[in-house]
Amino acid sequence: MKLSLEALRSSASFHGGVLATLRNTLLGAAAVMLGLSAAPVPAQTAGVTTIGIASLGPHPSLAKTIQGFKDEMSKEGYVDGKNVAYVYSDANFTQALMPQMFSQILSKHPAMILTVTTSVSQVARAAVTDRKIPLVFTEVTDPVAAGLVPDWAHGSDRFTGSSDLQNFDAVLDFAKKAFPGVKSFGTLYNPGEANDVVTTKALGDAAKRAGLDFKPVSVDSVNDIEQRAQMLKGVGFVYITGSNLVQSAIPAVAASMMRMKVPVLSSETEAIKKGMATASYAVSLESVGANAAKQAARVLKGEPTTALPVLKPAPTDYVTSLSKTQFAKLGLTIPKSFEDCQCFIN
């Protein structure tokens, strides 16, 4: 095929222009790519540590623990919105949702994960497959019995954290002062929850030392609580532990006890604030979270979890509260020893 000189010139001019344009485009793209790779990380993302928080579900008590954790982390130099980004997820009190909860947190590539409650912490061992991510638990009564750590003096290769284990000798000493002449007490517990089993055994041992009869009543589901609570009729008081199952149904327990004129002693302060307990001798949940933060800060700075002992509540971590309203409804008189205690809620 023959082409005229003019056609050849036109063709050369066209293709030359295309090649020049293409060459300039490629060079420009390369420059942009090189510029991006060399550019500094934006200030708002530089040095930000992502911390995951996996909780059992939305509950005022758990929220207090988490807030105590965040507040103490700020004191340790890890400030939310500045050099720390928290990724929160919960299982809405449903065991089957826990793997999904952890998947959501892991998708954000956390440097560490706080696991709130025993059941969440136990699931974390299998759900968090990257063993380079340290785990710090909180709201765990007995981490040794739960299989999270080998003993109280050492963390495991995955875990360290803080316990909410109460001093039950001190609890029952307070109860005997708040309810003079009491001879017995009872509690509701979930036999399928490690924390509950450990707590109930410890309560039984403390009851013997205090000279009190102890009546534990097992509960398998929330639906059984109201019926099982009737079995506590006649005891001197009912002690509400940190059982996740029982805590989720405190209104039902409180209503049953009021009908039977049985005082309620709570292990946390939210129940008495809401008029569902007569008295409380409780570990400050904020302090439990703060203890976990102290461990977390050390882990983030490079200390191995195996070198960190589990932290327990100190004597100064307890809060005493009494409800004048509940004492009056039960026809009880507040002992004179408490008249000036500055511990009345309502």
C-alpha positions as CSV (number, residue, x, y, z in Angstrom):
1,M,0.0,0.0,0.0
2,K,1.4,3.4,-1.0
3,L,1.1,6.6,1.1
4,S,1.7,10.2,0.1
5,L,4.5,12.2,1.7
6,E,1.8,14.5,3.3
7,A,0.1,11.5,4.8
8,L,3.3,10.2,6.2
9,R,4.1,13.6,7.8
10,S,0.6,13.8,9.2
11,S,0.9,10.3,10.7
12,A,4.3,11.0,12.2
13,S,3.1,14.2,13.7
14,F,0.0,12.4,15.2
15,H,1.9,9.5,16.7
16,G,4.7,11.7,17.9
17,G,2.1,13.7,19.8
18,V,0.5,10.7,21.3
19,L,3.9,9.3,22.4
20,A,4.9,12.6,23.9
21,T,1.6,12.8,25.8
22,L,1.9,9.3,27.0
23,R,5.5,9.9,28.1
24,N,4.6,13.0,30.0
25,T,1.7,11.2,31.6
26,L,3.8,8.3,32.8
27,L,6.5,10.7,34.1
28,G,3.9,12.7,35.9
29,A,2.4,9.6,37.5
30,A,5.8,8.4,38.6
31,A,6.5,11.7,40.1
32,V,3.2,11.6,42.0
33,M,3.9,8.1,43.2
34,L,7.3,9.1,44.4
35,G,6.0,12.1,46.0
36,L,3.4,10.1,47.9
37,S,5.8,7.5,49.2
38,A,8.1,10.2,50.4
39,A,5.5,12.3,52.0
40,P,5.3,12.3,55.9
41,V,2.4,10.6,57.6
42,P,-0.4,13.1,58.3
43,A,-0.2,14.6,61.9
44,Q,-3.6,13.2,62.9
45,T,-2.5,9.6,62.4
46,A,1.2,9.8,63.4
47,G,2.0,7.8,66.6
48,V,-1.6,6.7,67.2
49,T,-2.0,3.4,69.1
50,T,-5.1,1.4,68.4
51,I,-6.5,-0.4,71.4
52,G,-9.4,-2.8,71.1
53,I,-12.1,-3.2,73.8
54,A,-14.1,-6.4,73.8
55,S,-17.0,-6.4,76.3
56,L,-19.8,-8.8,77.2
57,G,-22.5,-6.2,76.5
58,P,-23.9,-2.7,77.3
59,H,-24.2,-2.5,81.1
60,P,-23.6,0.4,83.5
61,S,-21.1,-1.7,85.6
62,L,-19.1,-2.7,82.6
63,A,-19.2,0.9,81.3
64,K,-17.7,2.1,84.6
65,T,-14.8,-0.3,84.4
66,I,-14.1,0.7,80.8
67,Q,-14.2,4.4,81.7
68,G,-11.8,3.7,84.6
69,F,-9.5,2.0,82.2
70,K,-9.6,5.0,79.8
71,D,-9.1,7.5,82.6
72,E,-6.0,5.7,83.9
73,M,-4.6,5.3,80.4
74,S,-4.7,9.0,80.0
75,K,-2.7,9.4,83.2
76,E,-0.2,6.9,81.8
77,G,0.2,9.1,78.7
78,Y,-2.3,7.4,76.4
79,V,-4.9,10.0,75.6
80,D,-8.0,9.2,73.7
81,G,-8.3,11.2,70.5
82,K,-4.7,12.3,70.7
83,N,-2.3,9.3,70.6
84,V,-4.8,6.5,71.2
85,A,-7.8,5.3,69.2
86,Y,-10.2,2.9,71.0
87,V,-12.1,0.3,69.0
88,Y,-15.1,-0.9,71.0
89,S,-17.4,-3.9,70.3
90,D,-19.6,-6.0,72.5
91,A,-21.5,-9.3,72.2
92,N,-24.8,-8.0,73.6
93,F,-24.6,-10.7,76.3
94,T,-24.7,-13.5,73.6
95,Q,-21.9,-16.1,73.5
96,A,-22.5,-16.9,69.8
97,L,-21.7,-13.3,68.8
98,M,-18.3,-13.2,70.5
99,P,-16.3,-14.4,67.4
100,Q,-17.9,-11.7,65.3
101,M,-17.1,-9.1,68.0
102,F,-13.5,-10.0,67.9
103,S,-13.4,-10.0,64.1
104,Q,-14.6,-6.4,64.1
105,I,-11.9,-5.4,66.5
106,L,-9.1,-7.3,64.7
107,S,-10.0,-5.7,61.4
108,K,-8.7,-2.4,62.9
109,H,-5.3,-4.0,63.7
110,P,-5.1,-3.2,67.4
111,A,-1.8,-3.1,69.3
112,M,-3.6,-4.6,72.3
113,I,-7.0,-5.8,73.3
114,L,-8.8,-5.2,76.6
115,T,-11.2,-8.2,77.4
116,V,-14.0,-7.4,79.8
117,T,-15.4,-10.3,81.9
118,T,-14.3,-13.9,82.2
119,S,-16.3,-15.4,79.3
120,V,-15.1,-12.7,76.8
121,S,-11.5,-13.3,78.0
122,Q,-11.8,-17.1,77.6
123,V,-13.2,-16.8,74.0
124,A,-10.3,-14.3,73.2
125,R,-7.8,-17.1,73.4
126,A,-9.1,-18.8,70.3
127,A,-10.6,-15.8,68.6
128,V,-7.4,-13.8,68.6
129,T,-5.2,-16.0,66.5
130,D,-2.3,-13.5,66.2
131,R,-0.3,-14.3,69.3
132,K,1.7,-11.1,68.9
133,I,-1.4,-9.1,70.1
134,P,-1.2,-8.9,73.9
135,L,-4.5,-9.4,75.8
136,V,-5.3,-7.6,79.1
137,F,-8.4,-8.8,81.0
138,T,-10.6,-7.0,83.6
139,E,-13.7,-7.8,85.5
140,V,-12.4,-11.4,86.0
141,T,-12.9,-12.7,89.5
142,D,-10.4,-15.7,89.4
143,P,-8.2,-15.7,86.3
144,V,-6.4,-18.8,87.5
145,A,-9.5,-20.9,87.8
146,A,-10.6,-19.5,84.4
147,G,-7.4,-20.8,82.8
148,L,-6.1,-17.3,81.8
149,V,-3.0,-17.3,83.9
150,P,-0.9,-19.9,85.7
151,D,-1.1,-18.2,89.1
152,W,-1.8,-14.9,90.7
153,A,1.9,-13.9,90.6
154,H,2.4,-14.2,86.9
155,G,0.7,-13.5,83.6
156,S,0.5,-16.1,80.8
157,D,2.1,-15.8,77.4
158,R,-1.2,-14.2,76.2
159,F,-2.7,-12.5,79.2
160,T,-2.3,-10.3,82.3
161,G,-4.9,-8.0,83.8
162,S,-6.9,-7.0,86.9
163,S,-9.3,-9.0,89.1
164,D,-12.5,-7.8,90.8
165,L,-12.2,-10.4,93.5
166,Q,-13.7,-9.2,96.7
167,N,-12.5,-9.8,100.2
168,F,-15.5,-11.8,101.4
169,D,-14.5,-11.7,105.1
170,A,-14.7,-7.9,104.9
171,V,-18.0,-8.1,103.1
172,L,-19.6,-10.3,105.7
173,D,-18.2,-8.3,108.5
174,F,-19.9,-5.3,107.0
175,A,-23.1,-7.2,106.6
176,K,-23.2,-8.2,110.3
177,K,-22.8,-4.5,111.2
178,A,-25.5,-3.4,108.7
179,F,-27.9,-6.1,109.7
180,P,-27.3,-6.7,113.4
181,G,-28.3,-10.2,114.7
182,V,-28.3,-11.7,111.2
183,K,-27.8,-15.5,111.3
184,S,-27.8,-16.5,107.6
185,F,-27.6,-15.3,104.0
186,G,-28.1,-16.6,100.5
187,T,-27.0,-15.9,97.0
188,L,-27.9,-16.7,93.4
189,Y,-25.3,-18.0,91.1
190,N,-24.8,-19.5,87.6
191,P,-23.1,-23.0,87.9
192,G,-22.0,-22.7,84.3
193,E,-19.9,-19.5,84.8
194,A,-16.4,-19.9,86.2
195,N,-16.6,-16.6,88.2
196,D,-19.8,-17.7,89.9
197,V,-18.5,-21.1,91.0
198,V,-15.3,-19.6,92.4
199,T,-17.3,-16.7,94.1
200,T,-19.8,-19.1,95.7
201,K,-17.2,-21.4,97.1
202,A,-15.3,-18.4,98.5
203,L,-18.5,-17.1,100.1
204,G,-19.2,-20.5,101.7
205,D,-15.7,-20.5,103.2
206,A,-16.1,-17.0,104.5
207,A,-19.5,-17.8,105.9
208,K,-18.0,-20.5,108.1
209,R,-15.4,-18.1,109.4
210,A,-18.1,-15.5,110.1
211,G,-20.4,-18.0,111.8
212,L,-23.2,-17.6,109.3
213,D,-25.4,-20.2,107.6
214,F,-25.0,-19.9,103.8
215,K,-27.7,-20.9,101.2
216,P,-26.5,-20.8,97.6
217,V,-29.2,-21.2,94.9
218,S,-28.2,-22.1,91.4
219,V,-29.8,-20.4,88.3
220,D,-29.4,-21.6,84.8
221,S,-31.1,-18.8,82.9
222,V,-32.7,-15.4,83.4
223,N,-36.1,-17.0,83.1
224,D,-35.5,-19.1,86.2
225,I,-34.4,-16.3,88.5
226,E,-37.8,-15.1,89.8
227,Q,-38.8,-18.7,90.7
228,R,-35.4,-19.6,92.2
229,A,-35.3,-16.4,94.2
230,Q,-38.3,-17.7,96.2
231,M,-36.0,-20.4,97.7
232,L,-34.2,-17.7,99.6
233,K,-37.2,-16.8,101.7
234,G,-36.2,-16.6,105.4
235,V,-32.5,-15.8,105.1
236,G,-31.1,-12.8,106.9
237,F,-30.1,-11.1,103.7
238,V,-29.3,-11.9,100.0
239,Y,-25.9,-11.1,98.6
240,I,-25.8,-10.2,94.9
241,T,-22.4,-11.0,93.5
242,G,-21.0,-9.8,90.2
243,S,-22.6,-12.8,88.3
244,N,-23.3,-11.6,84.8
245,L,-26.5,-13.7,84.7
246,V,-27.8,-12.4,88.0
247,Q,-26.7,-8.8,87.4
248,S,-28.8,-8.7,84.2
249,A,-31.9,-9.5,86.2
250,I,-31.4,-7.5,89.3
251,P,-34.8,-5.8,89.0
252,A,-36.5,-9.2,89.3
253,V,-34.4,-10.3,92.2
254,A,-35.0,-7.0,94.0
255,A,-38.7,-7.2,93.5
256,S,-38.8,-10.8,94.9
257,M,-36.7,-9.9,97.9
258,M,-38.9,-6.9,98.7
259,R,-42.0,-9.0,98.6
260,M,-40.3,-11.4,101.1
261,K,-38.9,-8.5,103.2
262,V,-35.4,-9.8,102.7
263,P,-32.6,-7.1,102.6
264,V,-30.3,-7.1,99.5
265,L,-26.6,-6.5,99.9
266,S,-25.0,-5.7,96.5
267,S,-21.5,-6.1,95.3
268,E,-21.8,-3.0,93.2
269,T,-23.2,0.4,93.6
270,E,-25.5,0.8,90.6
271,A,-28.2,-1.4,92.2
272,I,-28.5,0.7,95.3
273,K,-28.6,4.0,93.3
274,K,-31.6,2.6,91.4
275,G,-33.4,1.6,94.6
276,M,-32.8,-2.2,94.1
277,A,-30.5,-2.9,97.0
278,T,-30.6,-2.1,100.8
279,A,-26.8,-1.7,101.1
280,S,-23.6,-2.3,99.1
281,Y,-20.1,-3.0,100.0
282,A,-18.4,-2.9,96.6
283,V,-15.1,-2.7,94.9
284,S,-15.0,0.5,92.9
285,L,-15.4,-0.7,89.3
286,E,-13.4,2.3,88.1
287,S,-10.5,1.1,90.2
288,V,-10.7,-2.3,88.6
289,G,-10.5,-0.7,85.2
290,A,-7.7,1.5,86.3
291,N,-5.7,-1.5,87.5
292,A,-6.1,-3.0,84.0
293,A,-4.8,0.2,82.5
294,K,-1.7,0.1,84.6
295,Q,-0.9,-3.4,83.2
296,A,-1.8,-2.3,79.7
297,A,0.6,0.7,79.8
298,R,3.4,-1.6,80.8
299,V,2.6,-4.1,78.1
300,L,2.5,-1.4,75.4
301,K,5.9,-0.2,76.6
302,G,7.3,-3.6,75.9
303,E,7.1,-5.6,79.1
304,P,6.0,-9.2,78.6
305,T,2.6,-10.3,80.0
306,T,4.4,-13.2,81.8
307,A,6.3,-10.8,84.0
308,L,3.2,-9.0,85.3
309,P,1.2,-10.3,88.2
310,V,-2.6,-10.0,88.3
311,L,-3.7,-6.9,90.2
312,K,-6.4,-7.3,92.9
313,P,-8.5,-4.5,94.5
314,A,-6.7,-2.7,97.4
315,P,-8.5,-1.8,100.7
316,T,-8.9,1.8,99.5
317,D,-10.8,0.5,96.4
318,Y,-14.0,-0.4,98.3
319,V,-17.1,1.8,98.5
320,T,-19.8,1.5,101.3
321,S,-23.4,2.6,100.6
322,L,-26.7,2.4,102.5
323,S,-30.2,3.2,101.3
324,K,-32.4,4.9,104.0
325,T,-35.4,4.4,101.7
326,Q,-34.9,0.6,101.4
327,F,-34.2,0.3,105.2
328,A,-37.5,2.0,105.9
329,K,-39.5,-0.1,103.4
330,L,-38.2,-3.2,105.0
331,G,-39.0,-1.9,108.5
332,L,-35.4,-2.0,109.5
333,T,-33.5,0.5,111.6
334,I,-30.1,1.8,110.4
335,P,-27.5,1.0,113.1
336,K,-26.2,4.0,115.0
337,S,-22.6,3.1,113.9
338,F,-23.6,4.2,110.4
339,E,-25.4,7.5,111.3
340,D,-22.4,9.7,110.5
341,C,-20.8,7.5,107.8
342,Q,-21.5,9.9,104.8
343,C,-22.5,6.8,102.9
344,F,-26.2,7.2,102.3
345,I,-27.4,7.0,98.7
346,N,-31.1,7.8,99.1
